[in-house]
Amino acid sequence: MAGPSTNWPIGPHKTLNRERQPPPDVEKVLRQYLTSEEEAQVRRQFQQACPRRRQVLWSGMDQSQAQRWADDHHMQTLTTAMGPLMNPKHPQCLQHRKTKKAWSKYVHGASAAFAWYISGCDVVTVLLHPPPVRFNPFGATFYQTIEEPIITGKTGGCNVRRIEVVHPAVPEAADFAYQMWPVDEAEVWKGKVWEAECG
């Protein structure tokens, strides 16, 4: 059932224990973007930096908006979880060794690895545009083509228990989460917005 942001964990939490190796279909996706050495480095970073139930995926909005929402709610985007690997000033970051195109490819690979890493969690939060058009109607976003198939088990066979969605672009409901998968409860969100507008 959907709930307000107070259901989201805050404060110190144990990191996830996700030492499982990706199955062949996930490995095939990862190899399109990362070398085996890069994947291993990214996986080690996630193992030490990802607290339980605090991961956020996002699509269709500015990265800074997604990052601001995550920071305000004590949660992790890919950028947060990657830590030094996404900090150009840190020696472990590969950005200065790659072309712009190669770096973009690396980030996409890290995003796929992030989706696989958190696919064993019970809850994952996704930040999206509000209904009626939450997704790109052409289905071409990285979330739609790579991340969601992984976290729902279509790729890899390991799914989260549920996906919760939040719409930061709507101020009166930016702190309200509702279930999007396996059951889409968008009507709960619409009722919340109606209540806020009429309240």
C-alpha positions in Angstrom: 0.0 0.0 0.0 1.3 3.5 -0.8 2.4 5.7 2.0 4.0 9.0 2.8 7.7 9.6 2.9 7.8 8.8 6.6 7.8 5.2 5.6 11.2 5.6 4.0 14.1 4.7 6.2 16.4 7.4 7.4 19.5 7.4 9.6 22.2 4.7 9.8 21.5 1.4 8.1 23.5 -1.8 7.4 24.7 -2.1 3.8 23.2 -4.6 1.5 24.9 -8.0 1.2 24.7 -8.6 -2.5 27.7 -10.8 -3.5 25.6 -12.8 -5.9 26.9 -12.9 -9.5 24.7 -11.7 -12.3 23.1 -14.4 -14.5 24.0 -14.7 -18.2 21.2 -12.4 -19.5 22.2 -9.6 -17.0 25.9 -10.3 -17.7 25.2 -9.9 -21.4 23.6 -6.4 -20.8 26.5 -5.4 -18.6 29.1 -6.4 -21.2 27.6 -4.0 -23.6 28.7 -1.1 -21.4 31.4 -2.3 -18.9 34.5 -4.4 -19.0 34.7 -7.2 -16.4 37.2 -5.2 -14.4 35.0 -2.1 -14.4 32.0 -4.2 -13.4 33.9 -5.7 -10.5 35.0 -2.3 -9.3 31.4 -1.0 -9.4 30.1 -4.0 -7.6 32.6 -3.6 -4.8 31.6 0.0 -4.4 27.9 -0.9 -4.1 28.7 -3.6 -1.6 30.3 -1.1 0.8 28.1 1.9 0.1 24.5 0.8 -0.4 22.2 0.8 2.7 19.0 -1.2 2.7 15.9 0.2 1.0 17.4 3.6 0.2 18.0 3.3 -3.5 16.3 5.6 -6.1 16.0 5.3 -9.8 14.7 8.1 -11.9 13.6 8.9 -15.5 12.4 11.8 -17.5 13.7 14.6 -15.3 16.8 16.7 -14.7 19.5 14.8 -12.8 19.9 17.7 -10.3 16.2 17.5 -9.4 16.4 13.8 -8.8 19.6 14.2 -6.8 18.1 17.0 -4.7 15.0 14.9 -3.9 17.1 11.9 -2.9 19.4 14.0 -0.7 16.4 15.6 1.0 15.0 12.1 1.8 18.3 10.5 2.8 18.3 8.2 -0.2 20.8 7.2 -2.9 20.8 7.8 -6.6 23.4 6.0 -8.8 25.6 9.1 -8.4 25.5 8.8 -4.6 26.0 5.0 -4.5 29.0 5.3 -6.9 30.8 7.7 -4.6 34.4 8.2 -5.7 33.8 6.4 -9.0 31.6 9.3 -10.1 33.8 12.1 -8.7 36.1 13.5 -11.4 38.5 14.7 -8.7 39.0 11.3 -7.3 41.8 9.1 -8.7 39.4 6.1 -8.9 37.1 7.9 -11.3 37.6 6.9 -14.9 36.0 10.0 -16.5 39.3 11.7 -17.3 40.5 8.6 -19.0 37.5 8.2 -21.3 36.0 10.2 -24.1 32.6 11.8 -23.5 30.9 8.9 -25.4 32.8 6.2 -23.6 32.0 7.9 -20.2 28.3 8.0 -21.0 28.5 4.3 -21.9 30.3 3.6 -18.6 27.6 5.4 -16.6 24.9 3.4 -18.4 26.7 0.2 -17.5 26.9 1.4 -13.9 23.2 2.1 -13.9 22.4 -1.4 -15.2 24.7 -2.9 -12.5 22.9 -0.7 -9.9 19.6 -2.1 -11.0 20.9 -5.6 -10.7 22.4 -5.0 -7.4 19.2 -3.7 -5.9 16.9 -6.2 -7.6 17.0 -8.4 -4.5 15.7 -5.6 -2.3 12.1 -5.6 -1.1 11.4 -2.0 -2.2 12.9 0.4 -4.8 11.7 4.0 -5.3 11.5 5.5 -8.8 11.1 9.2 -9.5 9.0 9.9 -12.6 6.8 12.5 -14.2 3.2 12.4 -12.9 0.3 10.6 -14.6 -1.1 10.4 -17.2 2.3 10.3 -19.0 4.8 8.9 -16.5 7.0 7.4 -19.2 8.3 8.2 -22.6 5.4 7.0 -24.8 7.9 5.5 -27.2 9.5 3.4 -24.5 13.0 4.5 -25.3 14.4 5.6 -21.9 17.2 3.7 -20.2 14.9 3.0 -17.3 12.2 1.4 -19.5 14.6 -0.6 -21.7 17.2 -1.7 -19.1 16.6 -0.8 -15.4 12.9 -1.8 -15.0 13.3 -5.2 -16.8 16.1 -6.0 -14.3 14.3 -4.9 -11.1 11.1 -6.6 -12.1 12.9 -9.9 -12.9 12.2 -9.9 -16.7 16.0 -9.8 -17.1 17.9 -11.8 -14.5 15.0 -13.5 -12.8 15.3 -11.7 -9.5 12.7 -9.0 -8.7 12.1 -6.5 -6.0 8.9 -7.1 -3.9 7.5 -3.8 -5.0 8.3 -0.6 -6.9 7.2 2.7 -5.3 7.0 5.9 -7.4 7.1 9.5 -6.4 6.5 12.6 -8.5 8.8 15.4 -7.3 7.5 17.8 -10.0 4.2 18.1 -8.1 4.9 20.1 -5.0 1.7 19.1 -3.1 2.6 15.4 -3.5 6.4 15.4 -3.8 6.6 13.5 -0.5 4.0 10.9 -1.3 4.9 7.4 -2.5 2.6 4.8 -4.0 3.0 1.4 -5.5 3.6 1.1 -9.2 4.6 -2.6 -9.4 3.4 -5.3 -9.2 0.1 -3.5 -8.8 -0.2 0.0 -10.2 -2.0 2.2 -7.6 -1.9 5.5 -9.5 -5.4 6.2 -8.3 -4.1 6.4 -4.8 -1.8 9.2 -5.9 -4.5 11.0 -7.8 -6.7 10.9 -4.7 -3.8 12.4 -2.7 -3.4 15.3 -5.1 -7.2 15.9 -5.2 -7.2 15.9 -1.4 -4.3 18.4 -1.3 -5.9 20.7 -3.9 -9.3 20.7 -2.1 -8.0 20.6 1.4 
